[in-house]
Amino acid sequence: MTDQYATLVKKATLASTFVATLLIISKLLAWIMTGSASMLASLTDSLMDVSASLINLFAVRYALQPADDEHRFGHGKAESLAGIAQSGFIAGSAILLLFNAADRLMNPMPLTQTYVGIGVTLLALLLTIILISYQAYVVKKTGSQAVKADALHYRSDLLLNVGVLIALVASGFGLFWADGALALVIGVYILVSAGSIAVESANTLMDKELPEDEKQRIKEIVHGHDQVLGFHEFRTRQAGPTKFIQMHLELPDDMSLRAAHQVADEVEKALEDAFPGADVIIHQDPLSASPPSSYLKPVAAKQNTSPPAQSD
């Protein structure tokens, strides 16, 4: 785990908490003054945002703690647990919005002081754009799942605020049903977003393999060593910022133990350089003992014609 990861993730969680708190205050005042259902939808979502951001703040701090005697693989999965909690908050807000939107759609009402709501919505759009741009930068640099989940529902906020703006303007022209209709659409979108966050977090908790492009990169690095003939028992997963990579290297049968150890160290170093903070475990096997399912180099596949070695 790098210092850069810890610094960026902490800053991202603090930024999201600050923005959500500021928006709650402004949207509460705007809702009281306008009575808009879509503004209430936006306010409810911001309340969920700040709750989720606070969960992220504590979860990230816990996830960044180093491994200890009771958590030998670290605390990284706390980020995925935070993602599950966030999905619950977001789903709850979506359901509340759907009920309120349906009521307003069936009973449309004229809005008052819509200019206040429009001004607050424009402010929310500006702050949200700045925040998700920073979050995208942090996710690109760190791959943090907690920040990624946070960024997802702030991106939904962006669409939500655009919808609120449209509803307020439409209501100003006498289209009072637009307020409830937009709130209904936003509620459905947020509910779907909550489901995607829950699925991704659950996949991490269930030790899902790394993405195929990263696995392909690992394969290229391993095969890039001129003394490695192949590898098998290839397993990957991720917990928080830490990627776990395990494999059995296939080496020439006549290679000494010392030489095999040196090759494994070199491959491990190359993988750690490509994936900073990765936890790499490598076992060395003679080529003749490699199973049919191994990732062999073409030249090694031709050599591996003898039957697997028998164990005593």
C-alpha positions in Angstrom: 0.0 0.0 0.0 1.5 3.3 -1.0 1.4 6.7 0.9 -0.1 8.2 -2.3 -3.1 5.8 -2.1 -3.8 6.7 1.6 -3.5 10.5 0.9 -5.6 10.6 -2.2 -8.4 8.4 -0.8 -8.6 10.3 2.4 -8.8 13.7 0.5 -11.5 12.3 -1.8 -13.7 11.1 1.2 -13.3 14.5 3.0 -14.1 16.4 -0.2 -17.3 14.4 -0.8 -18.4 14.8 2.8 -17.9 18.6 2.6 -19.8 19.0 -0.7 -22.7 16.8 0.4 -23.0 18.8 3.7 -23.0 22.1 1.8 -25.6 20.9 -0.7 -27.9 19.6 2.1 -28.1 23.1 3.7 -28.8 24.9 0.4 -31.3 22.3 -0.9 -33.2 22.3 2.4 -33.7 26.0 2.2 -34.7 25.7 -1.5 -37.2 23.0 -0.8 -38.8 25.0 2.0 -39.2 28.0 -0.3 -40.3 26.2 -3.4 -42.2 23.1 -2.2 -40.8 21.2 -5.2 -41.0 17.4 -5.1 -38.0 17.1 -7.4 -36.1 19.4 -5.0 -37.1 17.2 -2.1 -35.8 14.3 -4.2 -32.5 16.1 -4.6 -32.4 16.9 -0.8 -33.1 13.3 0.2 -30.4 12.1 -2.1 -27.9 14.6 -0.6 -28.8 13.3 2.9 -28.0 9.8 1.7 -24.8 11.1 0.1 -23.5 12.6 3.3 -24.4 9.5 5.2 -22.6 7.3 2.7 -19.6 9.7 2.6 -19.3 9.5 6.4 -19.4 5.7 6.2 -16.7 5.9 3.5 -14.6 8.2 5.7 -14.5 5.7 8.5 -14.3 2.6 6.3 -11.3 4.0 4.4 -9.5 4.9 7.5 -10.0 1.4 8.8 -9.1 -0.2 5.4 -5.8 1.6 5.3 -4.6 0.1 8.6 -1.8 -2.4 8.0 -2.2 -6.2 8.5 -2.1 -7.4 12.1 -2.1 -10.7 14.0 -5.9 -11.1 13.6 -6.1 -9.7 10.0 -3.1 -11.2 8.2 -4.4 -10.1 4.8 -5.1 -6.5 5.9 -8.3 -4.6 6.4 -9.0 -3.7 2.7 -12.4 -5.4 2.5 -13.8 -2.7 4.7 -14.1 -0.7 1.6 -16.4 -3.3 0.0 -18.5 -3.4 3.2 -18.8 0.4 2.9 -20.0 -0.1 -0.7 -22.7 -2.5 0.5 -23.8 0.0 3.1 -23.9 2.8 0.6 -26.0 0.7 -1.7 -28.5 0.3 1.1 -28.6 4.0 1.8 -29.0 4.8 -1.9 -31.8 2.2 -2.4 -33.6 3.6 0.7 -33.5 7.1 -0.7 -34.7 5.9 -4.1 -37.8 4.2 -2.6 -38.7 7.3 -0.6 -38.4 9.3 -3.8 -40.6 7.0 -5.8 -43.4 7.3 -3.2 -43.1 11.1 -3.1 -42.8 11.4 -6.9 -45.9 9.2 -7.5 -48.0 11.3 -5.1 -46.8 14.5 -6.7 -47.5 13.1 -10.2 -51.0 12.2 -9.3 -51.6 15.5 -7.4 -49.6 18.2 -9.3 -49.1 21.5 -7.5 -47.8 24.9 -8.6 -44.4 25.8 -7.3 -43.3 29.1 -5.6 -40.1 31.0 -5.9 -38.7 28.7 -8.5 -35.8 31.0 -9.1 -34.4 30.0 -5.7 -34.5 26.4 -6.7 -32.9 27.1 -10.0 -30.0 29.0 -8.4 -29.4 26.2 -5.8 -29.6 23.5 -8.5 -27.0 25.4 -10.7 -24.7 25.6 -7.6 -25.2 21.9 -7.0 -24.3 21.1 -10.6 -21.1 23.1 -10.4 -19.9 21.6 -7.1 -20.8 18.0 -8.3 -18.9 18.4 -11.5 -15.8 19.6 -9.6 -16.1 16.7 -7.1 -16.6 13.9 -9.6 -13.7 15.1 -11.7 -11.5 14.9 -8.6 -12.9 11.5 -7.7 -12.3 10.2 -11.2 -8.6 11.3 -10.8 -8.4 9.5 -7.5 -10.0 6.3 -8.8 -7.6 6.3 -11.8 -4.6 6.7 -9.5 -5.7 4.3 -6.7 -8.5 2.0 -7.9 -10.3 2.6 -4.6 -13.6 0.8 -4.6 -15.0 3.0 -1.9 -14.2 6.2 -3.8 -15.5 4.5 -7.0 -18.8 3.7 -5.3 -19.0 7.3 -4.0 -18.3 8.7 -7.4 -21.1 6.5 -8.9 -23.8 8.0 -6.9 -22.4 11.5 -7.3 -22.6 11.0 -11.1 -26.2 10.0 -10.6 -26.6 13.3 -8.7 -25.4 15.1 -11.7 -28.3 13.7 -13.8 -30.6 14.3 -10.8 -29.7 18.0 -10.7 -30.2 18.3 -14.4 -33.6 16.7 -14.0 -34.5 19.0 -11.2 -33.5 22.1 -13.3 -35.7 20.9 -16.1 -38.6 20.3 -13.8 -38.3 23.7 -12.2 -38.2 25.5 -15.5 -41.1 23.4 -16.9 -43.2 24.2 -13.8 -42.5 27.9 -14.4 -44.3 27.4 -17.7 -47.3 25.8 -16.1 -46.2 22.1 -16.7 -46.7 21.2 -13.0 -46.7 17.4 -13.7 -43.1 17.6 -14.8 -41.9 18.0 -11.2 -43.3 14.6 -10.1 -42.4 12.9 -13.4 -38.8 13.9 -13.2 -38.6 12.8 -9.6 -40.0 9.4 -10.5 -37.4 8.9 -13.3 -34.6 10.0 -10.9 -35.8 7.5 -8.3 -35.7 4.6 -10.7 -32.2 5.6 -11.9 -30.9 5.8 -8.3 -32.4 2.4 -7.4 -30.6 0.8 -10.4 -27.3 2.5 -9.4 -27.7 1.1 -5.9 -27.9 -2.4 -7.4 -24.8 -2.0 -9.4 -22.8 -0.8 -6.4 -24.0 -3.7 -4.3 -23.1 -6.3 -7.0 -19.6 -4.9 -7.5 -18.9 -4.8 -3.7 -20.3 -8.3 -3.3 -18.0 -9.5 -6.1 -15.0 -8.2 -4.2 -16.1 -9.8 -0.9 -16.5 -13.1 -2.8 -12.9 -12.8 -4.0 -13.7 -12.3 -7.7 -10.8 -12.5 -10.1 -9.0 -9.3 -11.3 -10.3 -7.8 -14.6 -9.1 -9.7 -17.7 -6.9 -6.8 -18.9 -5.0 -7.0 -15.6 -4.7 -10.7 -15.8 -3.4 -10.5 -19.3 -0.8 -7.9 -18.2 0.3 -10.4 -15.5 0.6 -13.2 -18.1 2.8 -10.9 -20.3 5.1 -10.0 -17.4 5.6 -13.7 -16.3 6.2 -14.9 -19.9 8.5 -11.9 -20.4 11.1 -13.6 -18.2 13.4 -15.6 -20.5 13.8 -18.5 -18.0 10.1 -19.0 -17.2 8.5 -21.7 -19.4 5.0 -21.2 -18.1 2.8 -21.1 -15.0 -0.3 -22.7 -13.5 -2.5 -22.5 -10.3 -3.0 -18.8 -11.3 -5.2 -17.0 -8.8 -6.0 -13.3 -8.3 -8.3 -11.2 -6.1 -8.4 -7.7 -4.6 -9.2 -6.4 -1.2 -9.2 -2.6 -0.9 -6.0 -1.3 -2.5 -4.2 -4.6 -2.4 -4.1 -7.0 -5.3 -3.3 -10.6 -4.5 -1.5 -12.6 -7.1 -0.6 -16.3 -6.7 0.9 -18.8 -9.2 3.2 -21.8 -9.7 6.1 -21.0 -12.1 7.2 -23.7 -14.5 11.0 -23.8 -14.9 13.5 -26.1 -16.6 13.9 -29.5 -14.9 17.6 -29.2 -14.5 17.5 -25.7 -12.9 19.1 -25.6 -9.4 17.0 -24.6 -6.4 19.0 -21.4 -5.9 18.5 -20.4 -9.5 14.8 -21.1 -9.4 14.5 -19.0 -6.3 16.3 -16.1 -8.1 13.9 -16.4 -11.0 10.9 -16.3 -8.7 12.2 -13.2 -7.0 12.7 -11.4 -10.3 9.2 -12.3 -11.5 7.8 -11.1 -8.1 9.7 -7.8 -8.4 8.4 -7.2 -11.9 4.8 -7.9 -10.8 5.1 -5.6 -7.8 6.5 -2.8 -10.0 3.5 -3.2 -12.4 1.0 -3.4 -9.5 2.3 -1.3 -6.6 1.4 -2.8 -3.2 0.5 -6.2 -4.6 0.8 -9.3 -2.5 2.6 -11.8 -4.7 3.1 -15.5 -3.8 5.1 -17.7 -6.2 5.9 -21.4 -6.0 8.4 -23.0 -8.4 7.7 -26.3 -10.2 9.8 -28.3 -12.8 8.3 -28.2 -16.3 7.7 -32.0 -16.4 5.3 -31.6 -13.4 3.1 -28.9 -15.0 -0.5 -29.8 -15.5 -2.2 -29.6 -19.0 -4.1 -26.5 -17.9 -0.9 -24.4 -17.5 -0.1 -21.2 -19.3 2.9 -22.5 -21.3 5.0 -20.5 -23.7 4.9 -22.1 -27.2 8.5 -23.3 -27.0 7.9 -24.8 -23.6 4.7 -26.6 -24.8 6.9 -28.5 -27.4 9.3 -29.5 -24.7 6.7 -30.7 -22.2 6.1 -34.1 -23.9 7.1 -36.3 -20.9 4.3 -37.4 -18.5 4.0 -35.4 -15.2 6.3 -36.4 -12.4 4.9 -38.9 -9.9 4.8 -38.0 -6.3 6.2 -40.4 -3.7 
